[in-house]
Amino acid sequence: NGSTNFIFRRCKVFNSINWAVVFLNSTQLEISNNVILGNYSTYLNNDGIVVRNGTFIRVRDNYVDTGFSNGTSSDDAIVVGADSTASYATTEHVEITGNFVRSSLQTGIKIIMQVVALNDFNIHDNEIWYAYVGGIAVQKFDNGEEIATNINIHDNKIEGWGRSTGSFDNAIVANYSGSGAGTLFRNL
């Protein structure tokens, strides 16, 4: 049913077949100073760090590269959000900072909305490179809520090829139904 007061620090995860690290229904979770390298397989869902349904979450100072080794698959580097399949579906009081991330086929940082609204997210001082679909995406999946309050995205650096290049301060919300790409990041 989740963890409380859990610290995942200074770990190395290489060549995971599916999501590298996943945390569900957590309270007071810190994920920091880790190295996660993926993309050796041909499977989808090679996400680096996934946090679904939690409160007081800190994801900081990690090196996440889901495009490592130039494999045939890559997915989002960091994903945080509410999961429609969980009995406890709240995601709030989240800080994502100081991370160095790459995703050769998807987004660097993805915030997802399913079932419930998101509240109090601070995404800042991250460096995202070679994120093909977009640097930072805040998006709705399936029948998710369209409410995201107190989402602060600032002082992130995005570089490399793909659809987003440059240093941006703002993101837009993209409504999705599970697949397809849109303009996930725009300098507003």
C-alpha positions, 0 to 999 in steps of 0.5 A, a space after each residue: 500500500 505504499 511507503 512512509 518516510 522512505 529515502 531512496 538515495 545513492 542507488 544505481 539502476 542499469 538495464 531495467 527491462 521495464 520501469 527502473 524504479 517505481 513508488 506507489 502511494 507514498 508519503 514523505 518520499 525522497 528520491 535523491 542522488 541516484 544514477 539510472 541508465 536504461 534503454 537496452 531493451 526493445 520494450 516500451 515503458 522504460 521509464 526511469 523514475 515513476 511516482 504514482 499517488 503520493 504526498 510530500 515527494 522530493 525527486 532531486 539531484 538524480 542522473 536519469 538517462 533512458 536513452 543510454 546505449 542508443 537502444 531501440 526503446 526509450 521512455 520518460 525519464 521522470 514521471 510523477 502523477 495520479 494513477 487511475 487504478 489506485 485506491 489512494 489517488 492523491 498527488 500533491 506537495 511535490 518538488 522535482 529539482 536538480 535532476 539531469 535527465 535525457 529521454 531519446 524518444 519521450 519527455 524528460 519530466 512528465 506530470 500526469 493527471 488521472 482521476 484526481 487533480 494535482 496540487 502544489 508541484 515545484 519543478 525547477 533547476 533541472 537540466 533536460 537534454 535530448 528529450 524528443 517529444 518534449 522537455 516537460 509535459 503536464 498532461 491528462 490521460 484518459 478521463 483524468 481531471 483537468 485541474 492542476 493547481 499551484 504548478 510552478 515550473 521555472 529555471 529549467 534548461 532544455 537542450 538538444 534535438 527534438 521538438 523543444 530546444 532552449 531555456 524555458 520558464 513555462 509549460 502548457 497542459 496537453 490533453 491526451 488519450 493515451 497516445 500521440 504527441 502534441 506541442 508539449 512545451 512552449 515558451 509562453 
